[in-house]
Amino acid sequence: MSSATHRLSFWRLIIALILAVGVAAGGLFGYQAWASTQAAPAPDPWFAAYVDVTATPSYEFESATKESGQEVMLSFIVAATDDACTPTWGTAYTMDEAAVSLDLDRRIARLQQQGGDVGVSFGGLLNDELATGCTDHDALVAAYSSVLDRYASTTIDLDIEGENLSDTAAGERRAAAIASLQESRRAAGDDLAVWLTLPAATFGLTEDGTTAVAQMLDAGVDISGVNIMTMNFGESMDAGETSGDASIRALQETHRQLGVLYDQAGIELTDATLWTKLGATPMIGQNDNEAEVFTMDDATTLNEFALEQGLGRMSMWSLNRDTTCGPNYADVTRVSDSCSGVAQGDLFFADVLADGFDGHVATSAKTITTEEPTDPSDLVDDPATSPYAIWTEDATYLEGTKIVWHHNVYQAKWWTRGDLPDNPVLNSWETPWTLVGPVLEGETPVEVPTVPAGTYPAWDGTSVYEEGDRILFDGVPYESKWWNQGDSPAAFSSDPDGTPWIPLTTEEIRAITDPDAAEPASALAPASTER
């Protein structure tokens, strides 16, 4: 709106060593049964759209007539321009001034009388979040606490963007203050949910975003979740990709990153639990990037994915904008604070996105994260129920090859050998593997194409090879990119750009062995290097 050191957890390392020497185990349950036994109970997922408190015209959140508008995330509390430790609404009103000028206290009380609730969001893009300028720890804790007390909120949403996010010193102050606040409140028997709302691209969180999460975990904060801004993806979107599909990619990558961050913090959580610690906040309608529009179809796509995966939270920016622009708003590509920029008809984004998110902000605040150590035997793969070969350290995998590891299917993005499929890297470009999805109950091995012996001659160091010539080396087919003699294909593993040889992809091998059954290259794997 600190990168931690990459490492394998103890159990992951032990499991990798066990499987590398060929220890097998049988009688495994299917993935779905296994996952259900591992997932910790979670509160019902909840929906609370953002309301811009200081936007004009003022949005009457207290008059909600639909369930999708009864719980809201009020934004944004920021530092006063003349006192960094004084909370204000968008620098325009202190809390006392907002009570008079905006009737804010009374409107919140009215919503709560009707069974609704509020969370409070701190930060945003345009102003200083409290920790950015308030350097006194006790004063910072008191500032956060005063806001929560004033509005009887049990949920704090830290919307950290721009310079607030890149300021690592402010991040450390913020984490320390929130840790103290949460500890003291829980010691007193009170609830406090802490959500981080962070910008994301289709590759997940930025490095500053993962640093912000790591700082909170290192400080001992029990993070309720990470709510990503599924909006303004820019160049990270693929050509022709919809905003809904881009949002799904961003969530999948952030889910993976969150698992790594918890692993690095020494906390084991199952995939199912990690999904409950994720939220999504699209910018409905016209985004700030003119080419990006989040439509009703995108809202349906995102909602269905979120429910299927068990996302813990859904939000949107914003309730103020959840209406069709009037005829006097001429340029709908120019983002408005009070309308979406798309023709909504009788539909509301809030209704579509909130469908199935029946929980409550206050209920979710009672959840305390509990570590879920995994029994190593539960991660051993069974060849009889795995659709693809189980990954081994010594095998060579071509671009497009699918394997099984820890009950999941992975696909190679490029030629790889010895790279652990679930190696905990924060950025997707650091691993040659793409997680496709879980092994499903009842699956059996799929035949994997191979090049029959004799299809191509074995590589010979004395032979001259022209561009396009193909050979076999250690059972792997390679194609020559240019004239060469004496250049071993073995060099590809250490210098893929400098060697004249490139291994064929799985799709190319399939086309050779069975042209009629050949499939187009998977969208999950990048295109082959041009030859």
C-alpha positions as CSV (number, residue, x, y, z in Angstrom):
1,M,0.0,0.0,0.0
2,S,15.1,-8.1,6.6
3,S,15.8,-10.4,4.2
4,A,16.6,-13.4,6.4
5,T,19.4,-15.8,5.7
6,H,18.2,-18.7,3.5
7,R,18.4,-22.0,5.2
8,L,16.8,-25.4,5.4
9,S,14.9,-26.3,8.5
10,F,16.3,-29.2,10.5
11,W,13.5,-31.6,9.6
12,R,13.6,-30.6,5.9
13,L,17.3,-31.4,5.8
14,I,16.9,-34.7,7.6
15,I,14.1,-35.7,5.2
16,A,16.1,-34.8,2.2
17,L,19.0,-36.9,3.4
18,I,16.7,-39.9,4.1
19,L,15.2,-39.8,0.7
20,A,18.5,-39.3,-1.0
21,V,19.7,-42.7,0.2
22,G,16.5,-44.4,-0.9
23,V,14.6,-45.1,2.3
24,A,11.0,-45.7,1.3
25,A,7.8,-45.7,3.3
26,G,4.4,-47.1,2.4
27,G,0.8,-46.8,3.5
28,L,0.6,-43.0,3.0
29,F,-2.7,-41.2,3.1
30,G,-3.6,-39.0,0.1
31,Y,-2.6,-35.4,0.3
32,Q,-6.1,-34.1,1.2
33,A,-6.4,-36.5,4.1
34,W,-2.9,-35.6,5.3
35,A,-3.5,-31.9,5.0
36,S,-6.7,-32.0,6.9
37,T,-5.1,-33.7,9.9
38,Q,-2.3,-31.2,9.9
39,A,-4.3,-27.9,9.7
40,A,-4.9,-26.2,12.9
41,P,-8.5,-24.9,13.6
42,A,-9.0,-21.4,12.2
43,P,-11.7,-18.8,12.6
44,D,-14.1,-18.3,9.8
45,P,-12.7,-16.1,7.1
46,W,-13.8,-12.5,7.3
47,F,-14.5,-9.6,5.0
48,A,-13.9,-5.9,5.9
49,A,-13.6,-3.4,3.1
50,Y,-11.5,-0.3,3.6
51,V,-13.3,3.1,4.1
52,D,-11.3,6.2,3.5
53,V,-12.4,8.3,6.5
54,T,-11.2,11.7,5.2
55,A,-12.4,11.3,1.6
56,T,-14.9,13.8,0.2
57,P,-17.8,13.2,0.0
58,S,-17.9,11.3,3.3
59,Y,-18.9,7.7,3.1
60,E,-21.7,6.7,5.5
61,F,-20.3,3.4,6.7
62,E,-22.5,3.5,9.7
63,S,-25.6,3.1,7.5
64,A,-24.7,-0.2,6.0
65,T,-27.8,-2.1,4.9
66,K,-25.9,-5.3,3.7
67,E,-23.8,-7.7,5.7
68,S,-20.9,-7.0,3.3
69,G,-20.7,-3.5,4.7
70,Q,-21.2,-4.1,8.4
71,E,-17.5,-4.6,9.2
72,V,-15.0,-2.1,7.9
73,M,-11.3,-1.2,8.0
74,L,-11.1,2.5,8.7
75,S,-8.1,4.3,7.1
76,F,-5.7,5.9,7.6
77,I,-4.2,6.8,11.0
78,V,-0.9,8.6,10.4
79,A,1.5,10.8,12.3
80,A,0.6,14.5,12.8
81,T,2.8,16.8,10.7
82,D,3.9,18.7,13.9
83,D,4.2,15.8,16.3
84,A,5.3,12.4,15.0
85,C,3.9,10.6,18.0
86,T,0.4,12.0,17.7
87,P,-2.0,9.9,15.7
88,T,-4.3,11.7,13.2
89,W,-6.7,10.8,10.5
90,G,-4.7,11.6,7.3
91,T,-3.0,14.5,9.0
92,A,-6.3,16.4,8.7
93,Y,-7.9,15.6,12.0
94,T,-6.7,14.5,15.4
95,M,-9.0,11.9,17.0
96,D,-10.7,14.7,19.1
97,E,-11.2,16.8,16.0
98,A,-12.6,13.9,14.0
99,A,-15.1,13.3,16.7
100,V,-16.4,16.8,16.2
101,S,-15.9,17.5,12.5
102,L,-16.7,14.0,11.2
103,D,-18.9,12.7,14.1
104,L,-16.6,9.7,13.8
105,D,-16.9,8.3,17.3
106,R,-20.7,8.5,17.2
107,R,-20.8,6.8,13.7
108,I,-18.5,4.0,14.9
109,A,-20.7,3.5,18.0
110,R,-23.8,3.4,15.8
111,L,-22.2,0.7,13.5
112,Q,-21.3,-1.4,16.6
113,Q,-24.8,-1.0,18.0
114,Q,-26.1,-2.6,14.9
115,G,-23.8,-5.6,15.2
116,G,-21.0,-4.2,13.0
117,D,-17.4,-3.7,13.9
118,V,-14.3,-1.7,12.8
119,G,-10.6,-2.3,12.5
120,V,-8.2,0.5,12.2
121,S,-5.6,0.8,9.5
122,F,-2.3,2.7,10.1
123,G,-0.1,4.1,7.3
124,G,-1.1,4.2,3.7
125,L,0.9,5.6,0.8
126,L,0.7,9.4,1.2
127,N,1.7,10.2,4.8
128,D,4.1,9.0,7.6
129,E,3.1,6.0,9.5
130,L,3.6,6.6,13.3
131,A,6.8,4.6,13.6
132,T,8.4,6.4,10.7
133,G,8.9,9.6,12.8
134,C,8.1,8.6,16.4
135,T,11.4,7.3,17.7
136,D,10.4,7.0,21.4
137,H,9.4,3.4,22.1
138,D,7.0,4.1,24.9
139,A,5.4,7.0,23.1
140,L,4.9,4.9,20.0
141,V,3.2,2.1,22.0
142,A,1.0,4.6,23.7
143,A,0.0,6.1,20.3
144,Y,-1.1,2.8,18.9
145,S,-2.9,1.9,22.1
146,S,-4.8,5.2,22.2
147,V,-6.3,4.6,18.8
148,L,-7.4,1.0,19.6
149,D,-8.9,2.1,22.9
150,R,-10.7,5.1,21.4
151,Y,-12.5,3.0,18.8
152,A,-12.8,-0.3,20.8
153,S,-11.0,-2.2,18.1
154,T,-9.2,-5.5,18.6
155,T,-7.6,-5.5,15.2
156,I,-4.7,-3.3,14.0
157,D,-3.9,-3.2,10.3
158,L,-0.5,-1.8,9.4
159,D,-0.7,-0.6,5.8
160,I,3.0,-0.1,5.0
161,E,3.9,1.3,1.6
162,G,6.4,3.6,-0.1
163,E,9.0,5.2,2.0
164,N,7.4,3.9,5.2
165,L,8.2,0.4,3.9
166,S,11.7,1.0,2.7
167,D,12.7,2.6,6.1
168,T,14.1,-0.4,7.9
169,A,14.9,1.5,11.1
170,A,11.2,2.5,11.2
171,G,10.3,-1.1,10.6
172,E,12.3,-2.2,13.6
173,R,10.7,0.4,15.8
174,R,7.2,-0.6,14.6
175,A,7.8,-4.3,15.2
176,A,9.2,-3.6,18.7
177,A,6.3,-1.4,19.6
178,I,3.6,-3.8,18.3
179,A,5.3,-6.7,20.1
180,S,5.1,-4.8,23.4
181,L,1.5,-3.7,22.7
182,Q,0.4,-7.3,21.9
183,E,2.2,-8.8,24.8
184,S,0.7,-6.4,27.3
185,R,-2.8,-6.7,26.0
186,R,-2.7,-10.5,25.9
187,A,-1.3,-10.5,29.5
188,A,-4.3,-8.5,30.5
189,G,-6.7,-10.9,28.8
190,D,-7.4,-8.7,25.8
191,D,-7.3,-9.7,22.2
192,L,-5.1,-8.0,19.6
193,A,-4.9,-9.2,16.0
194,V,-2.0,-7.8,13.9
195,W,-2.3,-7.7,10.1
196,L,0.4,-6.4,7.8
197,T,-1.0,-5.0,4.6
198,L,1.8,-4.9,2.0
199,P,2.2,-4.2,-1.8
200,A,2.8,-7.2,-4.0
201,A,3.5,-8.1,-7.6
202,T,2.7,-11.3,-9.4
203,F,6.0,-12.7,-8.0
204,G,4.7,-12.0,-4.4
205,L,6.1,-9.6,-1.8
206,T,9.0,-7.3,-2.7
207,E,12.2,-7.5,-0.7
208,D,11.1,-4.7,1.5
209,G,7.8,-6.5,2.1
210,T,9.5,-9.8,3.2
211,T,11.8,-7.7,5.4
212,A,8.7,-6.1,7.1
213,V,7.3,-9.6,7.9
214,A,10.7,-10.9,9.1
215,Q,11.0,-7.9,11.4
216,M,7.7,-8.6,13.0
217,L,8.4,-12.3,13.5
218,D,11.9,-11.6,14.9
219,A,10.4,-9.2,17.4
220,G,8.0,-11.9,18.6
221,V,4.8,-10.5,17.1
222,D,2.1,-13.1,16.6
223,I,1.1,-12.0,13.1
224,S,-2.5,-12.7,12.4
225,G,-1.8,-12.5,8.7
226,V,-0.3,-10.7,5.7
227,N,-2.9,-8.9,3.5
228,I,-1.5,-8.2,0.1
229,M,-2.6,-5.4,-2.2
230,T,-3.6,-7.3,-5.3
231,M,-3.6,-4.2,-7.5
232,N,-1.3,-2.1,-9.7
233,F,0.8,-5.0,-10.8
234,G,2.4,-3.1,-13.7
235,E,5.0,-5.0,-15.7
236,S,4.8,-8.1,-13.6
237,M,1.5,-9.0,-15.3
238,D,1.7,-11.2,-18.4
239,A,0.3,-9.9,-21.7
240,G,-3.4,-10.5,-21.8
241,E,-3.5,-11.6,-18.1
242,T,-6.6,-10.6,-16.2
243,S,-6.4,-8.8,-12.9
244,G,-8.1,-11.8,-11.2
245,D,-5.5,-14.3,-12.5
246,A,-2.7,-11.9,-11.6
247,S,-4.1,-11.7,-8.1
248,I,-4.1,-15.5,-7.8
249,R,-0.4,-15.6,-8.9
250,A,0.5,-13.0,-6.3
251,L,-1.3,-14.9,-3.6
252,Q,0.3,-18.2,-4.5
253,E,3.8,-16.7,-4.4
254,T,3.2,-14.8,-1.2
255,H,1.9,-18.0,0.4
256,R,5.2,-19.7,-0.5
257,Q,7.2,-16.7,0.8
258,L,5.3,-16.7,4.0
259,G,6.1,-20.3,4.6
260,V,9.8,-19.5,4.1
261,L,9.6,-16.6,6.5
262,Y,8.0,-18.7,9.2
263,D,10.5,-21.4,8.6
264,Q,13.4,-19.0,9.0
265,A,11.8,-17.8,12.2
266,G,11.9,-21.4,13.5
267,I,8.1,-21.8,13.4
268,E,6.6,-24.7,11.5
269,L,3.1,-24.2,10.0
270,T,1.2,-26.3,7.5
271,D,0.2,-25.0,4.1
272,A,-3.4,-24.9,5.2
273,T,-2.6,-22.7,8.2
274,L,-0.5,-20.4,6.1
275,W,-3.5,-19.8,3.7
276,T,-5.5,-18.7,6.7
277,K,-2.8,-16.1,7.4
278,L,-3.2,-14.5,4.0
279,G,-5.6,-11.8,2.9
280,A,-6.3,-10.0,-0.4
281,T,-7.2,-6.4,-1.2
282,P,-8.0,-5.6,-4.8
283,M,-8.5,-2.0,-6.0
284,I,-12.0,-2.4,-7.5
285,G,-12.6,-1.1,-11.0
286,Q,-10.0,1.2,-12.5
287,N,-6.6,0.9,-11.0
288,D,-3.9,3.6,-10.8
289,N,-2.3,1.9,-13.8
290,E,-4.5,2.9,-16.6
291,A,-4.3,-0.5,-18.4
292,E,-5.4,-2.4,-15.3
293,V,-9.1,-2.8,-14.5
294,F,-10.5,-5.1,-11.8
295,T,-13.9,-6.2,-13.1
296,M,-16.8,-8.1,-11.5
297,D,-15.5,-11.3,-13.3
298,D,-12.1,-10.7,-11.6
299,A,-13.9,-10.4,-8.3
300,T,-15.7,-13.7,-8.8
301,T,-12.4,-15.4,-9.9
302,L,-10.6,-14.1,-6.8
303,N,-13.4,-14.9,-4.4
304,E,-13.6,-18.5,-5.7
305,F,-9.9,-19.0,-5.4
306,A,-9.8,-17.5,-1.9
307,L,-12.6,-19.8,-0.6
308,E,-11.0,-22.9,-2.2
309,Q,-7.7,-22.2,-0.6
310,G,-9.1,-21.0,2.8
311,L,-7.9,-17.4,2.7
312,G,-8.3,-15.8,6.2
313,R,-9.3,-12.4,5.0
314,M,-10.8,-10.5,2.1
315,S,-10.8,-6.7,1.8
316,M,-11.1,-4.1,-1.0
317,W,-10.2,-0.5,-1.8
318,S,-12.7,0.8,-1.1
319,L,-16.3,1.0,0.0
320,N,-16.2,4.7,-1.0
321,R,-15.6,3.6,-4.6
322,D,-18.2,0.7,-4.9
323,T,-20.6,2.4,-7.3
324,T,-20.8,3.2,-11.0
325,C,-19.5,6.7,-11.8
326,G,-22.1,9.2,-12.7
327,P,-22.6,10.7,-16.2
328,N,-20.8,13.9,-15.2
329,Y,-17.6,12.0,-14.5
330,A,-16.2,12.1,-18.0
331,D,-12.8,10.3,-17.8
332,V,-13.3,7.0,-16.0
333,T,-9.7,6.0,-16.6
334,R,-8.8,8.7,-14.1
335,V,-9.2,7.1,-10.7
336,S,-12.0,8.5,-8.5
337,D,-12.2,8.4,-4.7
338,S,-16.0,7.9,-5.0
339,C,-16.7,5.6,-7.9
340,S,-15.2,2.5,-9.5
341,G,-14.8,3.6,-13.1
342,V,-16.6,0.5,-14.4
343,A,-20.3,-0.1,-15.1
344,Q,-21.5,-2.2,-12.2
345,G,-25.2,-2.3,-12.9
346,D,-27.0,-3.5,-9.8
347,L,-24.0,-5.3,-8.5
348,F,-21.6,-4.3,-5.8
349,F,-18.0,-5.5,-5.5
350,A,-18.4,-5.9,-1.8
351,D,-21.2,-8.4,-2.2
352,V,-19.2,-10.5,-4.7
353,L,-15.9,-10.5,-2.7
354,A,-17.6,-11.0,0.7
355,D,-19.5,-14.1,-0.4
356,G,-18.5,-17.0,1.8
357,F,-16.5,-14.8,4.2
358,D,-18.8,-15.1,7.1
359,G,-16.5,-14.6,10.0
360,H,-15.9,-11.5,12.1
361,V,-13.0,-9.2,12.7
362,A,-13.3,-9.5,16.5
363,T,-13.5,-13.3,16.5
364,S,-10.4,-13.7,14.4
365,A,-8.5,-11.5,16.9
366,K,-8.8,-14.3,19.5
367,T,-6.7,-16.7,17.4
368,I,-3.2,-17.4,18.7
369,T,-0.6,-19.0,16.3
370,T,0.4,-22.4,17.4
371,E,3.4,-24.2,15.9
372,E,2.6,-27.4,14.0
373,P,5.7,-29.6,13.9
374,T,5.5,-32.1,11.0
375,D,6.2,-35.8,11.5
376,P,9.0,-36.5,8.9
377,S,7.4,-39.8,7.9
378,D,4.3,-37.8,6.7
379,L,6.5,-36.2,4.0
380,V,7.8,-39.4,2.4
381,D,6.5,-39.9,-1.1
382,D,5.2,-43.2,-2.4
383,P,6.1,-44.0,-6.0
384,A,2.9,-46.0,-6.4
385,T,0.7,-43.0,-5.7
386,S,2.8,-40.3,-7.3
387,P,1.9,-39.2,-10.8
388,Y,5.5,-38.3,-11.6
389,A,9.0,-39.6,-10.6
390,I,10.0,-38.6,-7.1
391,W,12.8,-36.0,-7.1
392,T,16.4,-37.3,-6.5
393,E,19.5,-35.2,-5.9
394,D,21.6,-36.9,-8.6
395,A,19.0,-36.9,-11.5
396,T,19.1,-34.3,-14.3
397,Y,15.8,-32.6,-15.1
398,L,15.0,-30.8,-18.3
399,E,12.9,-27.7,-18.7
400,G,9.2,-28.7,-18.4
401,T,9.9,-31.9,-16.4
402,K,7.4,-32.6,-13.6
403,I,8.4,-34.4,-10.4
404,V,6.9,-35.1,-7.0
405,W,8.4,-34.0,-3.7
406,H,6.7,-34.0,-0.3
407,H,3.3,-34.7,-1.8
408,N,3.5,-31.8,-4.2
409,V,4.0,-31.7,-8.0
410,Y,6.8,-29.3,-9.3
411,Q,7.8,-28.4,-12.8
412,A,11.3,-27.4,-13.9
413,K,11.6,-23.9,-15.3
414,W,15.0,-24.7,-16.8
415,W,17.6,-27.5,-16.8
416,T,18.4,-28.4,-13.2
417,R,20.3,-30.9,-11.1
418,G,20.6,-31.1,-7.3
419,D,18.2,-28.2,-6.6
420,L,15.8,-29.1,-3.9
421,P,12.2,-28.4,-5.1
422,D,11.0,-26.9,-1.8
423,N,14.2,-25.1,-1.0
424,P,13.1,-22.1,1.1
425,V,13.9,-19.2,-1.2
426,L,12.0,-15.9,-0.8
427,N,12.1,-15.0,-4.6
428,S,10.7,-17.3,-7.2
429,W,13.6,-16.5,-9.6
430,E,16.0,-18.1,-7.1
431,T,14.7,-21.6,-7.7
432,P,14.4,-23.7,-11.0
433,W,11.1,-25.2,-9.7
434,T,7.5,-24.0,-9.9
435,L,5.0,-25.5,-7.5
436,V,2.1,-26.8,-9.6
437,G,-0.1,-28.2,-6.8
438,P,-0.6,-31.2,-4.5
439,V,-0.6,-34.8,-5.4
440,L,-4.3,-35.8,-5.4
441,E,-5.8,-38.8,-3.7
442,G,-6.0,-41.8,-6.1
443,E,-3.3,-40.7,-8.5
444,T,-1.0,-43.2,-10.2
445,P,2.2,-42.8,-12.2
446,V,2.1,-41.0,-15.5
447,E,4.3,-42.2,-18.3
448,V,7.2,-39.7,-18.8
449,P,8.7,-39.5,-22.3
450,T,12.3,-40.5,-22.9
451,V,14.5,-40.6,-26.0
452,P,15.0,-44.2,-27.0
453,A,18.6,-45.4,-27.2
454,G,20.1,-44.8,-30.7
455,T,17.8,-41.8,-31.5
456,Y,20.9,-39.6,-31.5
457,P,24.6,-40.4,-31.5
458,A,26.5,-40.2,-28.2
459,W,28.6,-37.0,-27.8
460,D,32.2,-37.4,-29.1
461,G,34.8,-34.8,-28.1
462,T,36.6,-35.2,-31.5
463,S,33.6,-34.7,-33.7
464,V,32.6,-31.4,-35.3
465,Y,29.0,-30.2,-34.6
466,E,27.0,-27.7,-36.6
467,E,24.2,-25.5,-35.3
468,G,21.1,-27.7,-34.8
469,D,22.9,-31.0,-34.4
470,R,21.6,-33.3,-31.6
471,I,23.4,-35.8,-29.5
472,L,23.0,-37.8,-26.3
473,F,25.1,-37.1,-23.2
474,D,24.6,-39.1,-20.0
475,G,21.2,-40.1,-21.5
476,V,20.1,-36.5,-22.0
477,P,19.5,-35.2,-25.5
478,Y,21.2,-31.9,-26.3
479,E,21.1,-29.6,-29.4
480,S,24.0,-27.5,-30.6
481,K,23.5,-23.7,-30.7
482,W,26.5,-23.1,-32.9
483,W,29.5,-24.7,-34.5
484,N,31.7,-26.5,-31.9
485,Q,34.2,-29.2,-31.3
486,G,35.4,-30.6,-28.0
487,D,32.9,-28.6,-25.9
488,S,31.3,-31.0,-23.4
489,P,27.6,-30.7,-22.7
490,A,28.5,-31.1,-19.0
491,A,29.4,-27.4,-19.0
492,F,25.7,-26.5,-19.3
493,S,25.2,-27.0,-15.6
494,S,27.7,-24.4,-14.6
495,D,27.6,-22.0,-17.6
496,P,24.4,-22.4,-19.6
497,D,25.0,-19.3,-21.7
498,G,28.6,-20.0,-22.5
499,T,28.2,-23.6,-23.7
500,P,27.2,-24.4,-27.2
501,W,24.8,-27.1,-26.0
502,I,21.3,-26.8,-24.6
503,P,19.2,-29.8,-23.4
504,L,15.9,-30.5,-25.1
505,T,12.7,-29.8,-23.2
506,T,10.2,-32.4,-22.1
507,E,7.8,-31.1,-24.7
508,E,10.4,-31.5,-27.4
509,I,11.2,-35.0,-26.4
510,R,7.5,-35.8,-26.4
511,A,7.2,-34.5,-29.9
512,I,10.0,-36.7,-31.0
513,T,8.7,-39.9,-29.4
514,D,5.0,-39.4,-30.1
515,P,4.3,-36.5,-32.5
516,D,0.5,-37.1,-32.5
517,A,0.3,-36.8,-28.7
518,A,2.7,-33.8,-28.3
519,E,1.4,-31.0,-26.1
520,P,2.2,-27.4,-26.3
521,A,4.8,-26.1,-23.9
522,S,3.3,-25.5,-20.5
523,A,2.6,-21.9,-19.5
524,L,4.3,-22.7,-16.2
525,A,7.7,-23.1,-17.9
526,P,9.4,-20.2,-19.7
527,A,10.0,-20.5,-23.4
528,S,13.2,-22.4,-24.5
529,T,16.3,-20.4,-25.5
530,E,16.0,-19.5,-29.2
531,R,18.0,-21.8,-31.4
